Amino acid sequence: MSDRAKTAPLAELRDIRVSFGGVHAVDNVTVDLHAGEVVGLVGGNGAGKSTLMRALSGAHPPDAGEILIDGQPVVIANPRDAKSLGIETIYQTLALADNIDAPGNMFLGREVLTRDGSLDDAAMESATRNVMGRLNPHFKNFKTAVGWLSGGQRQSVAIARAIHFNARILIMDEPTAALGPAETEQVRRLIQQLKTEGIGIFLISHDIHDVFDLADRISVMLHGGLVGTVRKADVTTDEVLAMIIMGKLPSEVTQKELAQLH
């Protein structure tokens, strides 16, 4: 038995159901995530992947099912509950204040104050430099408003904010969308660094090639249900495309059907 099989997942979502007006946006879906692992969540528009992650992030609690953190059942009624459990979401928009520098964004809403109640800019910058030193040693623009930074640098700031406040589970929504090749490579390096620190990542993406570059396992959703979860090393991109388009597992799809995907 592998070490991973012996240990409880960081996060486990069991039989999650989310409904909107009688429509099952997520229907009895079970997925899990281990420390130092990236699980790609893929599927077409309306497949339910973002709604599933909103259940974990506290943005939309599930109507049924169970969420476990470190093997223990938890209630996540709102984003505050999720943050207290070490769950942070990095949205596609990054939710950064463009007119504020990296330290200001990292501590936005959680500012450090001096004894006389003023902002302790030196302490916040020092903490930002420390976390960036681990995450992205090449980052130097600590005094620049983040609106002037590249997409990859902005991702660094958003990720730094999450892990400084002890995130153990990251939900990343399309982290390389609209990035060029160099910035995409920078984000890949960030994700690899997070993995070495034992952080688990749910990666929501429409880009199958992105997922194959970054994920250890891939969970495919279709019409609110889970088609299946596969190890990246065990499948081809065509087999995952068949799961996304046809809802068929690799063991169920024929070579003729795979050929028709092209």
C-alpha positions in Angstrom: 0.0 0.0 0.0 1.4 3.4 -0.9 2.0 6.2 1.6 -0.8 8.2 -0.1 -3.3 5.3 0.4 -2.4 5.1 4.1 -3.0 8.8 4.8 -6.3 10.7 4.9 -6.8 13.1 2.0 -6.3 16.8 2.8 -9.8 17.3 1.4 -12.6 14.9 0.4 -15.9 15.8 -1.0 -18.4 12.9 -0.8 -21.6 12.6 -2.7 -21.9 16.4 -3.1 -25.2 17.7 -4.5 -26.0 21.3 -5.4 -29.3 22.3 -7.0 -30.6 25.5 -8.6 -34.3 25.7 -9.1 -34.6 21.9 -9.3 -31.7 21.5 -11.6 -28.8 19.4 -10.3 -25.8 21.6 -11.1 -23.7 19.0 -9.1 -25.2 15.5 -8.7 -23.6 13.1 -6.2 -20.0 13.9 -7.0 -17.1 12.5 -4.9 -13.5 13.8 -5.3 -10.5 14.0 -3.1 -7.1 15.8 -2.8 -3.9 14.8 -1.1 -1.0 16.9 0.2 1.4 18.0 -2.6 -1.0 17.0 -5.3 -2.7 18.8 -8.2 -6.1 17.5 -9.2 -7.4 18.9 -12.4 -11.1 19.5 -12.7 -12.2 19.6 -16.3 -15.4 19.6 -18.3 -17.3 21.8 -20.7 -19.3 24.9 -19.8 -22.0 24.0 -17.3 -20.3 20.7 -16.3 -20.4 21.7 -12.6 -16.8 22.0 -11.8 -16.9 25.6 -10.5 -20.1 24.9 -8.6 -18.4 21.9 -6.9 -15.5 24.1 -5.9 -17.8 26.8 -4.5 -19.1 24.1 -2.1 -15.6 23.6 -0.8 -14.8 27.4 -0.7 -18.0 28.2 1.2 -19.4 30.4 -1.5 -22.3 28.0 -2.1 -22.8 25.3 0.6 -24.0 22.0 -0.8 -27.6 20.8 -0.5 -26.4 17.3 0.3 -23.2 15.3 0.9 -20.2 15.6 3.2 -16.9 17.5 3.2 -14.0 16.1 5.1 -10.7 17.9 5.9 -7.9 15.6 7.2 -10.4 12.8 7.4 -12.7 14.8 9.7 -16.2 15.9 8.7 -16.5 19.7 8.7 -19.2 22.3 8.0 -18.3 25.0 5.5 -21.2 27.5 5.6 -19.3 30.5 4.3 -15.8 31.6 3.0 -14.7 32.5 6.5 -15.2 28.8 7.6 -13.2 27.7 4.5 -10.3 30.1 5.4 -10.2 28.9 9.0 -9.7 25.4 7.6 -6.8 26.5 5.3 -8.8 26.6 2.1 -8.2 29.6 -0.2 -9.5 30.4 -3.7 -7.5 32.1 -6.4 -10.1 33.4 -8.8 -9.4 34.0 -12.5 -9.7 37.7 -11.8 -7.2 37.3 -8.9 -9.3 39.8 -6.8 -6.3 42.2 -6.5 -6.5 46.0 -5.9 -4.6 47.3 -9.0 -3.7 50.6 -7.4 -2.0 49.0 -4.4 1.5 47.4 -4.2 2.2 43.7 -3.5 2.4 44.1 0.4 -0.8 46.2 0.4 -2.6 43.5 -1.6 -1.2 40.6 0.5 -2.5 42.2 3.7 -5.7 43.8 2.2 -8.4 43.5 4.9 -5.8 42.0 7.3 -3.5 44.9 7.7 -0.7 44.9 10.3 -0.8 47.9 12.6 1.8 49.6 14.8 1.1 50.2 18.5 -0.2 53.7 17.7 -2.7 52.2 15.2 -1.1 53.3 12.0 -0.2 50.9 9.2 3.0 49.0 9.8 4.3 49.2 6.2 7.7 47.9 7.1 6.4 44.7 8.7 4.0 44.0 5.8 6.8 44.5 3.3 9.2 42.3 5.2 6.6 39.5 5.4 5.8 39.9 1.7 9.5 39.6 0.9 9.8 36.5 3.0 7.0 34.6 1.3 8.0 35.8 -2.1 11.5 34.6 -1.4 10.1 31.1 -1.1 7.6 31.3 -3.9 9.1 33.4 -6.6 12.7 34.6 -5.8 12.9 36.7 -9.0 10.0 38.9 -7.9 11.4 42.4 -7.2 8.5 44.8 -7.7 7.5 45.3 -4.1 6.8 49.0 -4.4 4.9 48.9 -7.8 1.1 49.0 -8.0 0.1 45.5 -9.1 -1.9 46.9 -12.0 1.5 47.5 -13.7 2.7 44.0 -13.1 2.7 41.1 -15.6 0.1 38.4 -15.4 2.6 35.9 -14.0 3.7 38.4 -11.3 0.1 39.2 -10.4 -0.5 35.4 -9.9 2.5 35.4 -7.6 1.0 38.1 -5.4 -2.4 36.3 -5.3 -0.8 33.0 -4.3 1.6 34.7 -1.8 -1.5 36.2 -0.1 -3.1 32.8 0.2 -0.1 30.8 1.5 1.0 33.6 4.0 -2.3 33.1 5.8 -1.6 29.3 6.1 -3.5 27.9 3.1 -3.1 24.2 2.8 -5.7 23.7 0.1 -5.8 26.0 -3.0 -8.6 26.2 -5.5 -7.1 27.8 -8.7 -9.6 28.9 -11.4 -8.0 29.0 -14.9 -4.6 30.2 -13.6 -3.0 30.5 -17.0 -5.9 32.0 -18.9 -4.9 34.9 -21.1 -1.2 34.5 -20.2 1.6 34.3 -22.7 4.1 31.4 -22.9 6.7 33.0 -20.5 4.0 33.9 -17.9 2.4 30.5 -18.2 5.8 28.9 -17.5 6.1 31.2 -14.5 2.8 30.0 -13.1 3.8 26.4 -13.7 6.9 27.0 -11.6 4.8 28.6 -8.8 2.5 25.5 -8.8 5.5 23.1 -8.6 6.9 25.1 -5.7 3.5 24.9 -3.9 3.5 21.1 -4.4 7.0 20.8 -2.7 5.6 22.6 0.3 2.8 20.0 0.6 0.0 22.3 -0.5 -2.9 20.5 -2.4 -4.4 22.2 -5.4 -7.7 21.8 -7.2 -7.1 23.2 -10.7 -10.2 24.3 -12.7 -9.4 24.5 -16.3 -10.8 24.3 -19.8 -7.4 23.8 -21.3 -6.6 20.1 -21.5 -3.0 20.7 -22.3 -2.7 23.0 -19.3 -4.1 20.2 -17.1 -1.7 17.6 -18.5 1.2 19.8 -17.8 0.2 20.5 -14.2 -2.1 17.8 -12.8 -1.3 14.5 -11.1 -4.9 13.3 -11.4 -7.8 14.5 -13.5 -11.4 14.5 -12.5 -13.9 14.9 -15.4 -17.4 16.3 -15.0 -20.3 16.2 -17.4 -23.8 17.6 -16.9 -23.2 17.9 -13.1 -22.0 14.4 -12.6 -18.5 12.8 -12.3 -17.5 10.8 -15.3 -14.4 9.6 -13.4 -11.0 10.4 -11.9 -7.9 9.1 -13.6 -4.1 9.3 -13.0 -2.5 11.5 -15.7 0.2 9.0 -16.2 -2.3 6.3 -17.1 -4.2 8.2 -19.9 -3.8 10.1 -23.1 -5.2 13.5 -23.9 -7.6 11.9 -26.4 -8.9 9.6 -23.7 -9.6 12.5 -21.4 -11.2 14.4 -24.3 -13.5 11.3 -24.7 -14.4 11.6 -21.1 -15.2 15.3 -21.5 -17.2 15.0 -24.7 -18.7 11.5 -24.6 -18.8 10.8 -20.9 -16.9 7.5 -21.4 -14.1 6.2 -19.3 -10.8 5.1 -21.1 -11.8 1.5 -20.6 -15.1 2.1 -22.4 -14.1 4.1 -25.4 -13.1 2.5 -28.7 -10.2 3.4 -31.0 -12.7 4.4 -33.7 -14.3 6.8 -31.3 -10.9 8.3 -30.3 -10.1 8.8 -34.0 -13.4 10.7 -34.5 -12.2 13.3 -32.0 -9.8 14.8 -34.6 
